Amino acid sequence: MAAQLLQVIRTYSVACFLAPFFLVGCIATQPYPKGVATTQPIPTPNVRAPKVGQEWVYQVRNVFNQEIVDTITEKVVSVGSEVRIARSGVKAGPLPDEIQSTWGFVQQDPHWNPPQKFSKPIPLWPQQLQVGWNGFFTTQYQVPTYPDGSYYWGLGMTATQWERIKTPAGEFLVLQFHNEIPNFVSNDVFRVGNARQEDLWFSPEVGRWVIRRGSGRYITAGVYWVNAYWEDYLEWELISWK
């Protein structure tokens, strides 16, 4: 089902058909990012280590209609027993922090709505920067503002290919990888089925993704997957970093 979902949301005509309540008419969707495929770099690049003051600025777009939703700055504010990344949007103002237990393993992930605090940290990028690497990770999460509940989360990650890709921040050597989050449990009791997916273009030089594109769908009682509701479908693109 998750694979079928990915095919659906990449197809312009089907996306326009399935999401009329998001659009007036059929407005052009944000094009799928395309880089130039390249071979596995030898030696494999090292991931930039975290340091206070490192910063990434992303322009966030609605994939359905290309609208700019916000411009978000993420900045490393502490490194030690944990790595804390403070976040803020031009429109949204202060946003929840991202917290990594160790570099590359997220403890509190604010990129989905609502933010999640994991009982066991999970990888943010492939543990081996090799095409074909894959893994599946399970944990429980809490919603920080409602800490009484605990919910299942399962993440499948597959490294797809190395590419060179351009964003407004420059040209980067990236490892493209795909995440599937099938059958997770939502804190919303009215949801009876949930699935999310995303594609990420991860730059070891930058120490973070330069593009991140993800969406989710869910059903409630009496609703079938063919009529599933959409969550936000967003693409993050790096416009500057330091």
Beta strands, then each sheet from edge to edge (+ up, - down):
strand 1: 36-38
strand 2: 55-62
strand 3: 68-79
strand 4: 83-89
strand 5: 93-102
strand 6: 105-109
strand 7: 116-123
strand 8: 134-143
strand 9: 146-167
strand 10: 170-182
strand 11: 191-203
strand 12: 208-220
strand 13: 229-230
strand 14: 234-241
sheet 1: 1+ 9- 8+ 7- 6+ 5- 4+ 3- 2+ 14- 12+ 11- 10+
sheet 2: 1+ 9- 8+ 7- 6+ 5- 4+ 3- 2+ 14- 12+ 13-
end
